[in-house]
Amino acid sequence: MLHLKTRWSMTLAGLPVLFFPGHGYAENALNSGDTAWMLTSTALVLFMTIPGLSLFYAGMVRAKNVLSVLMQCFAITALMTVLWTFFGYSLAFSDGGGVNAWIGGLDHPFLLGIGVDSLKGTIPTMVFVIFQMTFAIITPALIVGAFAERMKFSSMLVFLSLWLALVYAPVCHWAWGGGWMGTQGVLDFAGGTVVHINAGIAGLVAALVLGKRKGYPTTHMAPHNLPITVTGAGMLWVGWFGFNAGSQLAADGTAGMAMAVTQIASAAAAIAWMTMEWLRHGKPSALGIVTGAVAGLVAITPASGYVAPTGALVIGGVAGMVCFWGATTLKRRMGFDDSLDAFGVHGVGGIIGAILTGIFAAKELGGKGFASGIETMGHQLMVQGMGVVSTVVYCALVTYIILKIVQFFMGLRVDEEQETMGLDIALHDERGYNL
């Protein structure tokens, strides 16, 4: 009888493994639940670029440039995929046989050495590689919003290829690949510095180097198709759950909280931006509320794995108000032509999120990033500030050098006749609409 009871006990103990295969394994073994979630997250993040960001940007340009923006986002998706396979992943996430604080090694060119059985924690290493590839795709694509309607297509491809190697891969390594930023304690859960500050600053530098669009700001350059933009924004919002919650690399409580605070911050920012616009202009706009939602998504990204819902409300609300100022008042006063507010939303929103993570990740405020105490919070704020300043300075300097090199050898900007004609016809010999 005792033997029979023992056998039944062993059988019952094994049931969780049958119904939830991953949970019965050790931490360094493949977890099917985590893997399924990461496969889904990878698809969601790719969905953010095509079609999400593509449509979001395409609706905001003039009709004569709609295909050029779609073409840029689609081509970037293909090009960055190839470059990430060639060298990008290796530079960002390998260490060359030893810890390197500044840039990874060439341990995995062409993804050599990563097989079917290779693991990253509880998921296949190749799933992690492709998940990170989607980040390396969307970050250069975000920069397109700053120079839309005026950069040569060929120059854009060369510029962003060099930018991936010389800016994105090093900063990614600093924060996530074992580099100095991570070891110093900078908190960037899903890409506040790596993705959004990086893209926003690069976009600002590109806008300054290229100069203003012909006729800006005296000529009215209204979005040609706001329903497309609103549709794209909705796709970004949904895809962002993979972006933030997927960065946990597991289907667990932290991923669930990251998803919750992502939704809350985006909603708070959308309401904040809409309210600011309503008070200032007398009417709320569709473009305003969707841009506010994106600003909230940007700001919560570095904090999403560390903060509680209360922190998300504050981060989203602050981002909605400050990014509204950045995309309107700041741009007008400084006089630069950030076509689709890549800097005003992603640069400013990324900085807000990175700094406020240093406050709301505190355990006494419901977060899980660091121990309680004003002194500890002050230290974390200093560390976050160091990460922000380092990313801004490095990205601005190297982006400027790359742009100047490309400008010297190829030129950056289309000529006035092509700009007047529109990039769809001038560069691609196609029209977005044949009515």
PEPEBEL-V108057 format. One record per residue. D_FIRST is the distance of its C-alpha to the first C-alpha in Angstrom with 2 decimals. Layout:
# PEPEBEL-V108057
d_first
D_FIRST
D_FIRST
This chain:
# PEPEBEL-V108057
d_first
0.00
3.80
5.34
5.01
6.26
8.62
9.89
10.65
12.31
14.33
15.36
16.57
18.33
20.14
21.49
24.56
25.57
25.55
27.62
29.60
29.87
32.10
30.16
27.30
29.81
31.66
35.06
37.00
35.18
36.38
35.47
36.08
36.71
39.28
40.84
41.23
42.86
45.21
46.25
47.11
48.93
50.94
52.13
53.00
55.12
56.95
57.54
59.31
62.03
62.41
63.02
62.60
65.07
67.29
67.91
68.10
70.91
72.58
73.29
75.02
77.60
80.70
80.51
82.38
79.62
76.42
75.62
76.40
73.64
71.12
72.20
71.85
68.27
67.24
68.97
67.44
63.96
64.66
66.55
64.10
61.23
63.11
64.19
60.72
59.50
62.42
62.36
61.42
57.70
58.31
61.04
58.98
55.52
55.85
57.19
58.95
56.87
57.39
57.49
60.71
61.69
64.14
63.16
60.37
60.88
60.99
57.55
56.76
60.01
59.39
55.73
55.35
52.20
50.05
47.68
44.93
42.26
44.26
42.66
44.24
41.42
38.93
41.45
43.37
46.54
48.63
47.55
48.74
51.96
52.75
51.84
54.31
56.77
57.02
58.11
60.70
61.93
62.37
64.03
67.15
67.22
67.55
70.72
72.38
72.90
75.37
77.72
77.33
80.48
82.33
80.58
81.13
78.07
78.50
78.96
75.86
73.74
75.13
74.94
71.29
70.30
71.82
70.40
66.82
67.30
69.37
68.16
64.82
62.97
64.10
63.34
59.93
59.26
60.50
58.05
54.97
55.36
55.28
58.93
60.79
60.35
56.58
56.62
59.12
56.72
58.48
56.15
56.49
53.29
54.56
58.21
60.67
62.59
61.51
62.19
64.30
66.58
67.07
68.02
70.07
72.18
72.69
73.80
76.25
77.77
78.07
79.80
82.24
83.04
83.58
85.53
85.71
85.68
89.14
90.27
87.60
87.71
90.78
89.56
86.88
83.80
81.46
78.10
78.80
75.53
73.45
70.96
69.92
69.57
67.46
65.21
64.83
64.06
61.26
59.78
60.06
58.29
55.30
55.24
55.33
51.71
50.83
53.43
52.08
48.40
48.01
49.36
46.08
44.70
41.39
40.07
39.34
40.72
43.90
44.69
44.24
46.57
49.04
49.20
49.77
52.54
54.17
54.57
55.77
58.31
59.78
60.23
61.84
64.21
65.20
66.14
67.96
70.01
70.84
71.98
74.15
75.77
76.28
78.02
80.13
81.16
80.75
78.26
74.75
74.38
71.65
72.32
71.98
68.63
66.98
68.47
67.18
63.67
63.86
65.20
62.16
59.83
61.74
61.66
57.95
57.05
57.12
55.42
52.78
49.80
50.94
52.35
51.23
52.71
55.48
56.62
56.59
58.87
61.35
61.29
61.81
64.55
66.42
66.16
67.55
70.56
71.33
70.87
73.17
75.74
75.12
75.53
78.66
80.64
79.73
80.40
83.68
84.89
84.03
85.48
82.98
81.87
78.07
78.10
74.70
73.85
71.50
72.51
72.82
69.26
67.29
69.26
69.76
66.34
64.60
66.50
65.69
61.98
61.87
63.70
61.85
58.51
59.67
59.70
56.93
54.23
54.33
51.11
53.15
54.24
50.73
50.88
48.70
51.35
52.38
52.19
54.20
57.71
61.28
61.91
58.91
60.00
63.49
62.23
60.18
63.23
65.28
62.76
62.65
66.44
66.61
64.45
66.62
69.92
68.84
67.74
70.93
73.28
71.68
71.27
74.81
76.45
74.73
74.95
78.68
79.24
77.41
79.40
82.66
81.94
81.10
84.15
86.39
85.31
84.51
85.50
83.03
84.68
86.01
89.77
91.31
91.98
88.36
87.10
89.49
88.50
84.79
82.24
80.84
84.09
85.33
82.24
80.26
82.91
80.82
80.89
78.00
79.68
82.10
83.38
